[in-house]
Amino acid sequence: MAGAPTLAVDAMGGDHAPGAVVGGLEIAAERHPEMRFLLVGDTARLQPLLTRYRRAARSAVLRHAAEVIGDEMKPTAALRVRNASMRVAIDAVAAGDAAGVISAGNTGALLALSKIVIKTLPGIDRPAMAAVGPSERGDVIMLDLGANVTCDVRNLVEFAVMGDVFARTVLGLPAPTIGLLNVGSEEMKGGEQLRDAAEILKESALGPQFRGFVEGYDIAAGTTDVIVTDGFTGNVALKTGEGALKLVRGLLRQVFESSLSARLGYLLARPALDRLREWLDPRRYNGAVMLGLNGVVVKSHGGTDAEGFAHALDVAMDMVLHGFNDGMRAGLERMGRLDAPGGRKEAGGGQPLAPVL
């Protein structure tokens, strides 16, 4: 790729596409005028939008794709739709026309297509889904969030490497702390896979950053910068947190609408509540990332608006501009090749793990 970095954008994925996508592109183009976008979708619908959004029009090149992968489509079926906007955008990354892809479309299809078309980085067994969320001490990264329902020791160790590089790249942390999510912080807690992964991380190049086991409340407390877990547990934790925030917002609304004095109290508290709303705004944390692939892949929430989609673009830009995949390769090298013979322990599938460094 020559010149400015290019991101491929699935213009037709998501509940509010293509309007929210092109609107998000307009915001991102203002923030990052150096970036270029390959906007993939139905050109008959996209061209009128680009006449309204001039910055997006100057930053984007259109590539026509006649079909759309719907949210209800199974990943196996999505693999056969060659002219869908999501597939054409992913093909652009595989061909070197773009450094990364962003889509608000079908999550399962995006993961399946990315694994097959873009493929994983050498030394990575499975990609993981990661996202940034709020905590008492600042932003925290958690992975996996659902890409891998069951994980073995090797996967958990790889997730720790991915989380370390992601925290360095996106959050700018020089030495992010890492914790393994468990049912208790004591060393004897949890299953054998968790305990084995903890032992490997302690004795590896990530040892100084590894803080051992953390519990569910440590996610919101910000005990560590990176939380590592399997996809089943991570997805449950994510949805539980989203539900809790929605509950709190609903209860606050009920309280402040309950009486005249409560409404007056709201007026007095409104500046502080506006700051809280901004801090917890889900759009600020939009953009889950598929880590471990041979290219940047970002999944935007399907129901987001233009501001939320712009944030997902910001995440992808940070990863491209700060050389995330180069950092991943360096991180794997620091840990030792995870598929090298003579590894310390074997994963559930019989694959040897990283030697102790």
N, C-alpha and C positions, 0 to 999 in steps of 0.2 A: 504494500500500500504506500503510495506516494502522497506527499502533502499532508493536509490536516486530517486528523482521525475521522473515520466515518462510522456511524451507527446505523444499522438496519432497523427500521421501525415497522412493526405489523400495524398498519393503520386501521384494520377492520376488526381487530379483537377487542372484546370488552362490551359492557352494557351500553356505553354512550359513544361508541365509535361510529364514524370517524371524527366527529366533532371534538370530543374531549382529547383525542390523540393529537389532532392538528393544533388545537388550542394549547396543549401542553408543549408542543414543539415550538410554538411562538414564544412561550415563557422561557424555555430552555435556550432558544436561539439568542434571546436578549441577554441571558446570563453568561452564555458561552459562545460568543460570536465566532470563535475559531473552529467550532465543531461543524461537521457536515453530516447530513442525514440522507439515507436511502429510504424513501417513504413508499411502502409497498401496499398496494390495494387497488380498488376499483378507481381508475383515473377519472371516470365520468363523475364520480362523487367527490373526489379529492380536489380536482382543479378549481371548482367554484369556491371551496374553502380556502384555498391558497390565495385567491384574489382578495380575501378579507384579512388574512394573516400574512402580512408582507415580509416580516422577518423570517417566518417559517419558509416562505416561498424562496427567499434568497439563499437559505441554508440547505434546502432539500432538492433532491432529484427524484422524480417519480419513476416507479417500476410497476407496471400493470400486473395484477393478479386477479383473475375473475371470480375465484371461489373463496369461501370462508369456512374455517373449521369451527363449528358451533360448540357451545359448552356441553351439549349433550352427547357429542360424538366420542366414541371410545378411542383410545390411543391407537389400537390396532387398525381401526378404520381410517384414522387420520393419516397413517403412514401411506395410504394409497392415494391420497388427494394431492397430486403433484403441483397443481396450479393454485393452491390456496395461499393467501397472503402470508400466513405464518410460515409455511414451508418455503416459499420463495425468499422470505427474509432470512431464514436459517441457512438456506443454500448460499446466500450471498456471503455469509460468514465463512462457510466451508470453502468457498471459491476465493476468498481473500479480498472480496469487494468491500467488506466491512469488518471492523474489529469486534463488534458485538451486536446483539439483537435484543430488542425490548418488545414485549407483547403483553396485553391485558387479556388475552384469550385463554382458551382451555389449558389448564395447568398440566394435566396428565399428558396431553398431546405435545405441549411444549417440551416437557422433559423427555418423552419418548423420542421425538424427532431430533432433539439436540444430542441425545446419547448416540443415535444411529448416524446422523449426518455430520455433526461437528466432532463427535467422539470425545472420549476422556483423555486427559493428559497422561503421558507415560508414567507409570508408577501408581496411578489412582485406580482403585478397584471400582468404586461407585461414586457418582456425584452426590452432593448433598444440597438441600435447600436451606439457605441462611437468611436471616433478616435482623434488622436493628430495631430495638424497642427502648422505651424509657425506663429509668430506674432512679432511685434516690440519689445516686452518685453520678448520674449521667447516662449516656447511651450504653446499652449492652447488646451483644450479638449472641444469638442462639442458633444452633444447628444440631441435628437435622430437624426440619419442620414438617416432614411427611413424605419425602422422596423415597425413604427406605424404612418400611414398617419394622422389619427385623434387621439387626446389625450384629456383626461379630466383632472380635477384638480389633482386627485390622481396620475395620470401618471406623470405629471410634477413635483410633489413633490418627487415621487420616483426617477425620473431621477436626481434630485438634490442630493439625497443621494448617488446614484450610481456614479455620477460624482465626488463627494467629495472623496469617497473611492478610485476610480480609480486614481485620482490626487495624493493622498497620496501614493498609492502603486507603480505606474509607474513613476511618476515625483518626488516623494520624498518630496512633499510639506507638511509641518506640519499643515497648516490651509489654504487650497486653497480658494480663493475668488470665488463667484458664482453669475452669472447674468442670468436673464430671457430675452430671445430675444424678442423684441417688436418693434413697429413702432415708438416709442419715449421713452425717459427716464422719462417723467413725470408720476406721480402716476395714473392720470386719463386715460392714454392712454391704448389702447388694449381692448380686449374682457373681459367679466366677468370671464372666466376661468383663464386667466392670472392674473387678479387682485386678485382673490381669492387665487391662488397659491402663489402669492407674499406675501399676508397677513399671510398665514400659515407659510411660510419660515421665515418671519421676527420674528415671535413669537415662533419659534421652537429652537431646540438645534443648528441649523445651522445659527441662526439669526446673530451672530457676523461676520460670513463670507459672508452673503448675501448682495449684493450691489444693489439690486433692478433691474430695467429694463435697458437693454443695447440695442443698435441698431446695424444694419448690419456692420457699419464701426468699431465698437468696437471689432469685431472678429479679424481682422488683427492688430488692435491697441493693443490688449492684455490687454484691460481694466480689464477683470477678467480672472482668470485661467480656469474657467469652464463656458461654455455657454449652457444653457438649452433651448430646444425648441421642438416643435412637429416634427414628422418625415417628413412631407411634406415640411415644411419650412427649416428644417435642410438639407434635400437632395438638395433642390434648392440652398441653400447657398453654400453647398459643391461643387456642379457642377459649379456654377458661379465662385467660387474661382479657381477651376481647369482650367476653360476656360480662366480666366484672366491671370493666370500664363503662360499658353500655348501661349496666344496672345503676352505677353511681350517678351517671348523667341523668337517668330517668328519675332517681330519687331526689336529686337536687332540684330538678324541675318541679316535682310535686311539692317539695318543701317550700320553695319560693312562691308558688302559686296558691298556697293553702290559706292565706289570709292577707288582709291589707297591710298589717305590720310586717309580714314576711316579704311582701312586694317592696315595701320601703327599705327593708333590710337588703334586698337584692340590689336596689339602686345604689346603696352605700358600698356594697361589696363588689359591684360590677367590675371595676378596674382590676381587682385581684382575680376575679373569676375569668375575665378575658385572658389574663396571662396564663391561668391554669388551662383554659380551653386551647390556647395556642400551643402550650407545652405538650398536651395530650392529643393534639390533632392527629388523627390517623393518617392524614395526607402527608404529614411530615415524616412518617416512617414507611411510606409506600415504596415498594420495590424489594421483593424477595429475590435472592440471587442463587442461581444454580452453580455451585462451586465444583471445581474439579474437571471442568470441560475445557476443550482446546479452543476456547473463545469465551467472551463475556456474554452471559445469558441472564437477563433480568425479567422477572415476572411482576407486572403491575397488577394491583387488585382490579378485578373486572368491573367493579362498581364505582371506581374513582372518577373524579372530575379532572379538568385540565391542570389544576394546581398539583393534584396528586400524581398525575402522569408525568408532569415536569420533574417531580422529585425522583421518580423512577429513572428518568433520563439522567438526572444528576448523579445517581449512584453508578450507572453504567459509565458515564464520562469519567468519574473519579477512578474507576477500575482500569479503564483504558489509558487515561493520561498518566497514571502512576504505575503502569506496568504490572497489573495484578498477576497475570499468568507468568511473567518472568519471576515475580516474587514467589509464586507457587513452586516453580521448578527449583529455585534456590532453597526454599523451605524443605522440599523433599530431599534435596541433596544434603542438607544439614542433618536431617533425620536418618539418612542412609536409605538406599532403595528398599521400599517396602516389600518388593518381591525378590529381593536378593537371597541366594541360597545361604544357609547357615544362620538364618534369623533366630531370634531369641525364643519366640513362642509361635505357635501356629494358630491361625484364625480358624473359625468354625468350618470354613470350606477347605481347610488343609493348606492354605497359603501361609508360608513363613512370613513373619513380621520383621520389622526393622531390628537390626542388631543394636545392642546398647552402645551409645556413643559416650 
